[in-house]
Amino acid sequence: MPSPNVKSSILAKVIEYAQPYIAGPRLPLHSANMMEVVQEWYASFVVVDQDVLFELILATNHLFHKRF
């Protein structure tokens, strides 16, 4: 799928995140501390510059908007 608005480095990061992801029930968060809510891998995955995090969110929304 052509995605000219998504940088290749961002797409690679989105794919890296999606590979081990297994969809489960969406539960309300019980804490604002991400380390208490998700596994360490998920929490550390988003420890990036705010600009990169924003691009990751936009790329994910662009690529998977019909899935959810």
mmCIF file of the N, C-alpha and C atoms, coordinates in Angstrom:
data_MODEL
# 
_entry.id   MODEL 
# 
loop_
_atom_site.group_PDB 
_atom_site.id 
_atom_site.type_symbol 
_atom_site.label_atom_id 
_atom_site.label_alt_id 
_atom_site.label_comp_id 
_atom_site.label_asym_id 
_atom_site.label_entity_id 
_atom_site.label_seq_id 
_atom_site.pdbx_PDB_ins_code 
_atom_site.Cartn_x 
_atom_site.Cartn_y 
_atom_site.Cartn_z 
_atom_site.occupancy 
_atom_site.B_iso_or_equiv 
_atom_site.pdbx_formal_charge 
_atom_site.auth_seq_id 
_atom_site.auth_comp_id 
_atom_site.auth_asym_id 
_atom_site.auth_atom_id 
_atom_site.pdbx_PDB_model_num 
ATOM 1   N N  . MET A 1 1  ? 0.847   -1.164 0.000  1.00 0.00 ? 1  MET A N  1 
ATOM 2   C CA . MET A 1 1  ? 0.000   0.000  0.000  1.00 0.00 ? 1  MET A CA 1 
ATOM 3   C C  . MET A 1 1  ? 0.898   1.234  0.000  1.00 0.00 ? 1  MET A C  1 
ATOM 4   N N  . PRO A 1 2  ? 0.799   2.086  -1.005 1.00 0.00 ? 2  PRO A N  1 
ATOM 5   C CA . PRO A 1 2  ? 1.611   3.291  -1.034 1.00 0.00 ? 2  PRO A CA 1 
ATOM 6   C C  . PRO A 1 2  ? 1.267   4.226  0.128  1.00 0.00 ? 2  PRO A C  1 
ATOM 7   N N  . SER A 1 3  ? 2.276   4.715  0.785  1.00 0.00 ? 3  SER A N  1 
ATOM 8   C CA . SER A 1 3  ? 2.087   5.635  1.903  1.00 0.00 ? 3  SER A CA 1 
ATOM 9   C C  . SER A 1 3  ? 3.125   6.744  1.824  1.00 0.00 ? 3  SER A C  1 
ATOM 10  N N  . PRO A 1 4  ? 2.942   7.690  0.901  1.00 0.00 ? 4  PRO A N  1 
ATOM 11  C CA . PRO A 1 4  ? 3.946   8.738  0.713  1.00 0.00 ? 4  PRO A CA 1 
ATOM 12  C C  . PRO A 1 4  ? 4.086   9.663  1.914  1.00 0.00 ? 4  PRO A C  1 
ATOM 13  N N  . ASN A 1 5  ? 3.100   9.693  2.791  1.00 0.00 ? 5  ASN A N  1 
ATOM 14  C CA . ASN A 1 5  ? 3.168   10.566 3.961  1.00 0.00 ? 5  ASN A CA 1 
ATOM 15  C C  . ASN A 1 5  ? 3.870   9.915  5.145  1.00 0.00 ? 5  ASN A C  1 
ATOM 16  N N  . VAL A 1 6  ? 4.299   8.667  4.988  1.00 0.00 ? 6  VAL A N  1 
ATOM 17  C CA . VAL A 1 6  ? 4.944   7.935  6.080  1.00 0.00 ? 6  VAL A CA 1 
ATOM 18  C C  . VAL A 1 6  ? 6.401   7.682  5.710  1.00 0.00 ? 6  VAL A C  1 
ATOM 19  N N  . LYS A 1 7  ? 7.309   8.191  6.533  1.00 0.00 ? 7  LYS A N  1 
ATOM 20  C CA . LYS A 1 7  ? 8.742   7.960  6.305  1.00 0.00 ? 7  LYS A CA 1 
ATOM 21  C C  . LYS A 1 7  ? 9.056   6.475  6.486  1.00 0.00 ? 7  LYS A C  1 
ATOM 22  N N  . SER A 1 8  ? 10.031  5.989  5.754  1.00 0.00 ? 8  SER A N  1 
ATOM 23  C CA . SER A 1 8  ? 10.390  4.574  5.839  1.00 0.00 ? 8  SER A CA 1 
ATOM 24  C C  . SER A 1 8  ? 10.860  4.198  7.238  1.00 0.00 ? 8  SER A C  1 
ATOM 25  N N  . SER A 1 9  ? 11.574  5.099  7.920  1.00 0.00 ? 9  SER A N  1 
ATOM 26  C CA . SER A 1 9  ? 12.038  4.792  9.281  1.00 0.00 ? 9  SER A CA 1 
ATOM 27  C C  . SER A 1 9  ? 10.865  4.673  10.246 1.00 0.00 ? 9  SER A C  1 
ATOM 28  N N  . ILE A 1 10 ? 9.827   5.489  10.037 1.00 0.00 ? 10 ILE A N  1 
ATOM 29  C CA . ILE A 1 10 ? 8.637   5.428  10.883 1.00 0.00 ? 10 ILE A CA 1 
ATOM 30  C C  . ILE A 1 10 ? 7.849   4.171  10.565 1.00 0.00 ? 10 ILE A C  1 
ATOM 31  N N  . LEU A 1 11 ? 7.705   3.834  9.295  1.00 0.00 ? 11 LEU A N  1 
ATOM 32  C CA . LEU A 1 11 ? 6.997   2.620  8.910  1.00 0.00 ? 11 LEU A CA 1 
ATOM 33  C C  . LEU A 1 11 ? 7.681   1.390  9.510  1.00 0.00 ? 11 LEU A C  1 
ATOM 34  N N  . ALA A 1 12 ? 9.009   1.362  9.475  1.00 0.00 ? 12 ALA A N  1 
ATOM 35  C CA . ALA A 1 12 ? 9.745   0.241  10.056 1.00 0.00 ? 12 ALA A CA 1 
ATOM 36  C C  . ALA A 1 12 ? 9.469   0.117  11.553 1.00 0.00 ? 12 ALA A C  1 
ATOM 37  N N  . LYS A 1 13 ? 9.389   1.247  12.237 1.00 0.00 ? 13 LYS A N  1 
ATOM 38  C CA . LYS A 1 13 ? 9.114   1.242  13.676 1.00 0.00 ? 13 LYS A CA 1 
ATOM 39  C C  . LYS A 1 13 ? 7.682   0.751  13.951 1.00 0.00 ? 13 LYS A C  1 
ATOM 40  N N  . VAL A 1 14 ? 6.720   1.178  13.118 1.00 0.00 ? 14 VAL A N  1 
ATOM 41  C CA . VAL A 1 14 ? 5.336   0.721  13.275 1.00 0.00 ? 14 VAL A CA 1 
ATOM 42  C C  . VAL A 1 14 ? 5.250   -0.784 13.060 1.00 0.00 ? 14 VAL A C  1 
ATOM 43  N N  . ILE A 1 15 ? 5.932   -1.282 12.038 1.00 0.00 ? 15 ILE A N  1 
ATOM 44  C CA . ILE A 1 15 ? 5.933   -2.725 11.765 1.00 0.00 ? 15 ILE A CA 1 
ATOM 45  C C  . ILE A 1 15 ? 6.606   -3.478 12.899 1.00 0.00 ? 15 ILE A C  1 
ATOM 46  N N  . GLU A 1 16 ? 7.697   -2.941 13.428 1.00 0.00 ? 16 GLU A N  1 
ATOM 47  C CA . GLU A 1 16 ? 8.376   -3.568 14.569 1.00 0.00 ? 16 GLU A CA 1 
ATOM 48  C C  . GLU A 1 16 ? 7.409   -3.717 15.744 1.00 0.00 ? 16 GLU A C  1 
ATOM 49  N N  . TYR A 1 17 ? 6.635   -2.677 15.984 1.00 0.00 ? 17 TYR A N  1 
ATOM 50  C CA . TYR A 1 17 ? 5.674   -2.712 17.085 1.00 0.00 ? 17 TYR A CA 1 
ATOM 51  C C  . TYR A 1 17 ? 4.556   -3.721 16.812 1.00 0.00 ? 17 TYR A C  1 
ATOM 52  N N  . ALA A 1 18 ? 4.082   -3.775 15.582 1.00 0.00 ? 18 ALA A N  1 
ATOM 53  C CA . ALA A 1 18 ? 2.925   -4.609 15.257 1.00 0.00 ? 18 ALA A CA 1 
ATOM 54  C C  . ALA A 1 18 ? 3.243   -6.101 15.270 1.00 0.00 ? 18 ALA A C  1 
ATOM 55  N N  . GLN A 1 19 ? 4.477   -6.488 15.000 1.00 0.00 ? 19 GLN A N  1 
ATOM 56  C CA . GLN A 1 19 ? 4.820   -7.907 14.900 1.00 0.00 ? 19 GLN A CA 1 
ATOM 57  C C  . GLN A 1 19 ? 4.485   -8.699 16.166 1.00 0.00 ? 19 GLN A C  1 
ATOM 58  N N  . PRO A 1 20 ? 4.890   -8.292 17.353 1.00 0.00 ? 20 PRO A N  1 
ATOM 59  C CA . PRO A 1 20 ? 4.565   -9.105 18.528 1.00 0.00 ? 20 PRO A CA 1 
ATOM 60  C C  . PRO A 1 20 ? 3.184   -8.811 19.117 1.00 0.00 ? 20 PRO A C  1 
ATOM 61  N N  . TYR A 1 21 ? 2.466   -7.878 18.509 1.00 0.00 ? 21 TYR A N  1 
ATOM 62  C CA . TYR A 1 21 ? 1.193   -7.448 19.067 1.00 0.00 ? 21 TYR A CA 1 
ATOM 63  C C  . TYR A 1 21 ? 0.110   -8.493 18.855 1.00 0.00 ? 21 TYR A C  1 
ATOM 64  N N  . ILE A 1 22 ? -0.593  -8.805 19.918 1.00 0.00 ? 22 ILE A N  1 
ATOM 65  C CA . ILE A 1 22 ? -1.735  -9.705 19.844 1.00 0.00 ? 22 ILE A CA 1 
ATOM 66  C C  . ILE A 1 22 ? -2.925  -8.948 20.406 1.00 0.00 ? 22 ILE A C  1 
ATOM 67  N N  . ALA A 1 23 ? -3.955  -8.791 19.582 1.00 0.00 ? 23 ALA A N  1 
ATOM 68  C CA . ALA A 1 23 ? -5.122  -8.021 20.017 1.00 0.00 ? 23 ALA A CA 1 
ATOM 69  C C  . ALA A 1 23 ? -5.800  -8.723 21.191 1.00 0.00 ? 23 ALA A C  1 
ATOM 70  N N  . GLY A 1 24 ? -6.162  -7.945 22.152 1.00 0.00 ? 24 GLY A N  1 
ATOM 71  C CA . GLY A 1 24 ? -6.877  -8.444 23.310 1.00 0.00 ? 24 GLY A CA 1 
ATOM 72  C C  . GLY A 1 24 ? -8.001  -7.500 23.648 1.00 0.00 ? 24 GLY A C  1 
ATOM 73  N N  . PRO A 1 25 ? -8.738  -7.814 24.679 1.00 0.00 ? 25 PRO A N  1 
ATOM 74  C CA . PRO A 1 25 ? -9.834  -6.922 25.051 1.00 0.00 ? 25 PRO A CA 1 
ATOM 75  C C  . PRO A 1 25 ? -9.307  -5.561 25.495 1.00 0.00 ? 25 PRO A C  1 
ATOM 76  N N  . ARG A 1 26 ? -10.003 -4.521 25.137 1.00 0.00 ? 26 ARG A N  1 
ATOM 77  C CA . ARG A 1 26 ? -9.620  -3.168 25.552 1.00 0.00 ? 26 ARG A CA 1 
ATOM 78  C C  . ARG A 1 26 ? -10.203 -2.908 26.928 1.00 0.00 ? 26 ARG A C  1 
ATOM 79  N N  . LEU A 1 27 ? -9.329  -2.764 27.871 1.00 0.00 ? 27 LEU A N  1 
ATOM 80  C CA . LEU A 1 27 ? -9.749  -2.536 29.248 1.00 0.00 ? 27 LEU A CA 1 
ATOM 81  C C  . LEU A 1 27 ? -9.432  -1.106 29.654 1.00 0.00 ? 27 LEU A C  1 
ATOM 82  N N  . PRO A 1 28 ? -10.157 -0.550 30.594 1.00 0.00 ? 28 PRO A N  1 
ATOM 83  C CA . PRO A 1 28 ? -9.786  0.784  31.073 1.00 0.00 ? 28 PRO A CA 1 
ATOM 84  C C  . PRO A 1 28 ? -8.425  0.737  31.762 1.00 0.00 ? 28 PRO A C  1 
ATOM 85  N N  . LEU A 1 29 ? -7.660  1.792  31.601 1.00 0.00 ? 29 LEU A N  1 
ATOM 86  C CA . LEU A 1 29 ? -6.357  1.864  32.256 1.00 0.00 ? 29 LEU A CA 1 
ATOM 87  C C  . LEU A 1 29 ? -6.544  2.097  33.744 1.00 0.00 ? 29 LEU A C  1 
ATOM 88  N N  . HIS A 1 30 ? -5.773  1.390  34.540 1.00 0.00 ? 30 HIS A N  1 
ATOM 89  C CA . HIS A 1 30 ? -5.882  1.500  35.990 1.00 0.00 ? 30 HIS A CA 1 
ATOM 90  C C  . HIS A 1 30 ? -4.809  2.403  36.593 1.00 0.00 ? 30 HIS A C  1 
ATOM 91  N N  . SER A 1 31 ? -3.952  2.950  35.716 1.00 0.00 ? 31 SER A N  1 
ATOM 92  C CA . SER A 1 31 ? -2.871  3.794  36.191 1.00 0.00 ? 31 SER A CA 1 
ATOM 93  C C  . SER A 1 31 ? -2.408  4.705  35.050 1.00 0.00 ? 31 SER A C  1 
ATOM 94  N N  . ALA A 1 32 ? -1.897  5.870  35.398 1.00 0.00 ? 32 ALA A N  1 
ATOM 95  C CA . ALA A 1 32 ? -1.315  6.768  34.401 1.00 0.00 ? 32 ALA A CA 1 
ATOM 96  C C  . ALA A 1 32 ? 0.140   6.401  34.124 1.00 0.00 ? 32 ALA A C  1 
ATOM 97  N N  . ASN A 1 33 ? 0.726   5.532  34.946 1.00 0.00 ? 33 ASN A N  1 
ATOM 98  C CA . ASN A 1 33 ? 2.100   5.077  34.774 1.00 0.00 ? 33 ASN A CA 1 
ATOM 99  C C  . ASN A 1 33 ? 2.105   3.922  33.774 1.00 0.00 ? 33 ASN A C  1 
ATOM 100 N N  . MET A 1 34 ? 2.665   4.160  32.595 1.00 0.00 ? 34 MET A N  1 
ATOM 101 C CA . MET A 1 34 ? 2.628   3.154  31.548 1.00 0.00 ? 34 MET A CA 1 
ATOM 102 C C  . MET A 1 34 ? 3.264   1.837  31.975 1.00 0.00 ? 34 MET A C  1 
ATOM 103 N N  . MET A 1 35 ? 4.306   1.876  32.805 1.00 0.00 ? 35 MET A N  1 
ATOM 104 C CA . MET A 1 35 ? 4.969   0.650  33.250 1.00 0.00 ? 35 MET A CA 1 
ATOM 105 C C  . MET A 1 35 ? 4.043   -0.222 34.100 1.00 0.00 ? 35 MET A C  1 
ATOM 106 N N  . GLU A 1 36 ? 3.000   0.355  34.666 1.00 0.00 ? 36 GLU A N  1 
ATOM 107 C CA . GLU A 1 36 ? 2.035   -0.410 35.456 1.00 0.00 ? 36 GLU A CA 1 
ATOM 108 C C  . GLU A 1 36 ? 0.895   -0.944 34.594 1.00 0.00 ? 36 GLU A C  1 
ATOM 109 N N  . VAL A 1 37 ? 0.810   -0.485 33.357 1.00 0.00 ? 37 VAL A N  1 
ATOM 110 C CA . VAL A 1 37 ? -0.327  -0.829 32.506 1.00 0.00 ? 37 VAL A CA 1 
ATOM 111 C C  . VAL A 1 37 ? 0.052   -1.831 31.414 1.00 0.00 ? 37 VAL A C  1 
ATOM 112 N N  . VAL A 1 38 ? 1.248   -1.701 30.879 1.00 0.00 ? 38 VAL A N  1 
ATOM 113 C CA . VAL A 1 38 ? 1.678   -2.571 29.773 1.00 0.00 ? 38 VAL A CA 1 
ATOM 114 C C  . VAL A 1 38 ? 3.008   -3.231 30.120 1.00 0.00 ? 38 VAL A C  1 
ATOM 115 N N  . GLN A 1 39 ? 3.367   -4.213 29.302 1.00 0.00 ? 39 GLN A N  1 
ATOM 116 C CA . GLN A 1 39 ? 4.648   -4.881 29.490 1.00 0.00 ? 39 GLN A CA 1 
ATOM 117 C C  . GLN A 1 39 ? 5.785   -3.901 29.230 1.00 0.00 ? 39 GLN A C  1 
ATOM 118 N N  . GLU A 1 40 ? 6.943   -4.190 29.793 1.00 0.00 ? 40 GLU A N  1 
ATOM 119 C CA . GLU A 1 40 ? 8.096   -3.294 29.679 1.00 0.00 ? 40 GLU A CA 1 
ATOM 120 C C  . GLU A 1 40 ? 8.450   -2.992 28.222 1.00 0.00 ? 40 GLU A C  1 
ATOM 121 N N  . TRP A 1 41 ? 8.367   -4.000 27.342 1.00 0.00 ? 41 TRP A N  1 
ATOM 122 C CA . TRP A 1 41 ? 8.720   -3.797 25.936 1.00 0.00 ? 41 TRP A CA 1 
ATOM 123 C C  . TRP A 1 41 ? 7.869   -2.694 25.329 1.00 0.00 ? 41 TRP A C  1 
ATOM 124 N N  . TYR A 1 42 ? 6.560   -2.710 25.580 1.00 0.00 ? 42 TYR A N  1 
ATOM 125 C CA . TYR A 1 42 ? 5.658   -1.708 25.023 1.00 0.00 ? 42 TYR A CA 1 
ATOM 126 C C  . TYR A 1 42 ? 5.965   -0.321 25.579 1.00 0.00 ? 42 TYR A C  1 
ATOM 127 N N  . ALA A 1 43 ? 6.203   -0.247 26.862 1.00 0.00 ? 43 ALA A N  1 
ATOM 128 C CA . ALA A 1 43 ? 6.495   1.045  27.490 1.00 0.00 ? 43 ALA A CA 1 
ATOM 129 C C  . ALA A 1 43 ? 7.811   1.612  26.960 1.00 0.00 ? 43 ALA A C  1 
ATOM 130 N N  . SER A 1 44 ? 8.830   0.782  26.813 1.00 0.00 ? 44 SER A N  1 
ATOM 131 C CA . SER A 1 44 ? 10.125  1.281  26.347 1.00 0.00 ? 44 SER A CA 1 
ATOM 132 C C  . SER A 1 44 ? 10.112  1.573  24.847 1.00 0.00 ? 44 SER A C  1 
ATOM 133 N N  . PHE A 1 45 ? 9.208   0.945  24.109 1.00 0.00 ? 45 PHE A N  1 
ATOM 134 C CA . PHE A 1 45 ? 9.125   1.165  22.661 1.00 0.00 ? 45 PHE A CA 1 
ATOM 135 C C  . PHE A 1 45 ? 8.819   2.622  22.336 1.00 0.00 ? 45 PHE A C  1 
ATOM 136 N N  . VAL A 1 46 ? 8.029   3.273  23.159 1.00 0.00 ? 46 VAL A N  1 
ATOM 137 C CA . VAL A 1 46 ? 7.618   4.646  22.874 1.00 0.00 ? 46 VAL A CA 1 
ATOM 138 C C  . VAL A 1 46 ? 8.482   5.692  23.576 1.00 0.00 ? 46 VAL A C  1 
ATOM 139 N N  . VAL A 1 47 ? 9.622   5.268  24.091 1.00 0.00 ? 47 VAL A N  1 
ATOM 140 C CA . VAL A 1 47 ? 10.562  6.233  24.669 1.00 0.00 ? 47 VAL A CA 1 
ATOM 141 C C  . VAL A 1 47 ? 11.402  6.780  23.517 1.00 0.00 ? 47 VAL A C  1 
ATOM 142 N N  . VAL A 1 48 ? 10.820  7.729  22.811 1.00 0.00 ? 48 VAL A N  1 
ATOM 143 C CA . VAL A 1 48 ? 11.442  8.366  21.649 1.00 0.00 ? 48 VAL A CA 1 
ATOM 144 C C  . VAL A 1 48 ? 11.147  9.853  21.739 1.00 0.00 ? 48 VAL A C  1 
ATOM 145 N N  . ASP A 1 49 ? 11.791  10.636 20.875 1.00 0.00 ? 49 ASP A N  1 
ATOM 146 C CA . ASP A 1 49 ? 11.494  12.068 20.824 1.00 0.00 ? 49 ASP A CA 1 
ATOM 147 C C  . ASP A 1 49 ? 10.009  12.265 20.545 1.00 0.00 ? 49 ASP A C  1 
ATOM 148 N N  . GLN A 1 50 ? 9.460   13.355 21.032 1.00 0.00 ? 50 GLN A N  1 
ATOM 149 C CA . GLN A 1 50 ? 8.036   13.628 20.857 1.00 0.00 ? 50 GLN A CA 1 
ATOM 150 C C  . GLN A 1 50 ? 7.656   13.700 19.378 1.00 0.00 ? 50 GLN A C  1 
ATOM 151 N N  . ASP A 1 51 ? 8.533   14.256 18.547 1.00 0.00 ? 51 ASP A N  1 
ATOM 152 C CA . ASP A 1 51 ? 8.254   14.321 17.108 1.00 0.00 ? 51 ASP A CA 1 
ATOM 153 C C  . ASP A 1 51 ? 8.114   12.924 16.509 1.00 0.00 ? 51 ASP A C  1 
ATOM 154 N N  . VAL A 1 52 ? 8.999   12.015 16.905 1.00 0.00 ? 52 VAL A N  1 
ATOM 155 C CA . VAL A 1 52 ? 8.948   10.641 16.407 1.00 0.00 ? 52 VAL A CA 1 
ATOM 156 C C  . VAL A 1 52 ? 7.677   9.954  16.911 1.00 0.00 ? 52 VAL A C  1 
ATOM 157 N N  . LEU A 1 53 ? 7.331   10.156 18.175 1.00 0.00 ? 53 LEU A N  1 
ATOM 158 C CA . LEU A 1 53 ? 6.116   9.564  18.736 1.00 0.00 ? 53 LEU A CA 1 
ATOM 159 C C  . LEU A 1 53 ? 4.887   10.043 17.962 1.00 0.00 ? 53 LEU A C  1 
ATOM 160 N N  . PHE A 1 54 ? 4.831   11.329 17.669 1.00 0.00 ? 54 PHE A N  1 
ATOM 161 C CA . PHE A 1 54 ? 3.717   11.884 16.909 1.00 0.00 ? 54 PHE A CA 1 
ATOM 162 C C  . PHE A 1 54 ? 3.635   11.249 15.525 1.00 0.00 ? 54 PHE A C  1 
ATOM 163 N N  . GLU A 1 55 ? 4.786   11.096 14.850 1.00 0.00 ? 55 GLU A N  1 
ATOM 164 C CA . GLU A 1 55 ? 4.802   10.476 13.528 1.00 0.00 ? 55 GLU A CA 1 
ATOM 165 C C  . GLU A 1 55 ? 4.397   9.008  13.598 1.00 0.00 ? 55 GLU A C  1 
ATOM 166 N N  . LEU A 1 56 ? 4.800   8.317  14.662 1.00 0.00 ? 56 LEU A N  1 
ATOM 167 C CA . LEU A 1 56 ? 4.384   6.923  14.836 1.00 0.00 ? 56 LEU A CA 1 
ATOM 168 C C  . LEU A 1 56 ? 2.870   6.816  14.959 1.00 0.00 ? 56 LEU A C  1 
ATOM 169 N N  . ILE A 1 57 ? 2.281   7.711  15.734 1.00 0.00 ? 57 ILE A N  1 
ATOM 170 C CA . ILE A 1 57 ? 0.823   7.712  15.910 1.00 0.00 ? 57 ILE A CA 1 
ATOM 171 C C  . ILE A 1 57 ? 0.134   8.001  14.582 1.00 0.00 ? 57 ILE A C  1 
ATOM 172 N N  . LEU A 1 58 ? 0.613   9.009  13.850 1.00 0.00 ? 58 LEU A N  1 
ATOM 173 C CA . LEU A 1 58 ? 0.019   9.337  12.558 1.00 0.00 ? 58 LEU A CA 1 
ATOM 174 C C  . LEU A 1 58 ? 0.153   8.178  11.571 1.00 0.00 ? 58 LEU A C  1 
ATOM 175 N N  . ALA A 1 59 ? 1.325   7.550  11.539 1.00 0.00 ? 59 ALA A N  1 
ATOM 176 C CA . ALA A 1 59 ? 1.543   6.431  10.618 1.00 0.00 ? 59 ALA A CA 1 
ATOM 177 C C  . ALA A 1 59 ? 0.640   5.259  10.965 1.00 0.00 ? 59 ALA A C  1 
ATOM 178 N N  . THR A 1 60 ? 0.519   4.965  12.230 1.00 0.00 ? 60 THR A N  1 
ATOM 179 C CA . THR A 1 60 ? -0.347  3.865  12.662 1.00 0.00 ? 60 THR A CA 1 
ATOM 180 C C  . THR A 1 60 ? -1.794  4.155  12.304 1.00 0.00 ? 60 THR A C  1 
ATOM 181 N N  . ASN A 1 61 ? -2.239  5.373  12.563 1.00 0.00 ? 61 ASN A N  1 
ATOM 182 C CA . ASN A 1 61 ? -3.612  5.749  12.197 1.00 0.00 ? 61 ASN A CA 1 
ATOM 183 C C  . ASN A 1 61 ? -3.824  5.632  10.695 1.00 0.00 ? 61 ASN A C  1 
ATOM 184 N N  . HIS A 1 62 ? -2.848  6.060  9.922  1.00 0.00 ? 62 HIS A N  1 
ATOM 185 C CA . HIS A 1 62 ? -2.941  6.016  8.464  1.00 0.00 ? 62 HIS A CA 1 
ATOM 186 C C  . HIS A 1 62 ? -2.997  4.572  7.965  1.00 0.00 ? 62 HIS A C  1 
ATOM 187 N N  . LEU A 1 63 ? -2.148  3.721  8.512  1.00 0.00 ? 63 LEU A N  1 
ATOM 188 C CA . LEU A 1 63 ? -2.024  2.357  8.015  1.00 0.00 ? 63 LEU A CA 1 
ATOM 189 C C  . LEU A 1 63 ? -3.133  1.426  8.509  1.00 0.00 ? 63 LEU A C  1 
ATOM 190 N N  . PHE A 1 64 ? -3.646  1.669  9.717  1.00 0.00 ? 64 PHE A N  1 
ATOM 191 C CA . PHE A 1 64 ? -4.574  0.726  10.324 1.00 0.00 ? 64 PHE A CA 1 
ATOM 192 C C  . PHE A 1 64 ? -5.943  1.327  10.643 1.00 0.00 ? 64 PHE A C  1 
ATOM 193 N N  . HIS A 1 65 ? -6.288  2.447  10.040 1.00 0.00 ? 65 HIS A N  1 
ATOM 194 C CA . HIS A 1 65 ? -7.535  3.122  10.410 1.00 0.00 ? 65 HIS A CA 1 
ATOM 195 C C  . HIS A 1 65 ? -8.775  2.291  10.145 1.00 0.00 ? 65 HIS A C  1 
ATOM 196 N N  . LYS A 1 66 ? -8.760  1.413  9.163  1.00 0.00 ? 66 LYS A N  1 
ATOM 197 C CA . LYS A 1 66 ? -9.928  0.582  8.871  1.00 0.00 ? 66 LYS A CA 1 
ATOM 198 C C  . LYS A 1 66 ? -10.026 -0.635 9.786  1.00 0.00 ? 66 LYS A C  1 
ATOM 199 N N  . ARG A 1 67 ? -8.938  -0.998 10.442 1.00 0.00 ? 67 ARG A N  1 
ATOM 200 C CA . ARG A 1 67 ? -8.912  -2.198 11.291 1.00 0.00 ? 67 ARG A CA 1 
ATOM 201 C C  . ARG A 1 67 ? -9.717  -1.996 12.565 1.00 0.00 ? 67 ARG A C  1 
ATOM 202 N N  . PHE A 1 68 ? -9.689  -0.803 13.118 1.00 0.00 ? 68 PHE A N  1 
ATOM 203 C CA . PHE A 1 68 ? -10.337 -0.570 14.403 1.00 0.00 ? 68 PHE A CA 1 
ATOM 204 C C  . PHE A 1 68 ? -11.599 0.144  14.161 1.00 0.00 ? 68 PHE A C  1 
# 
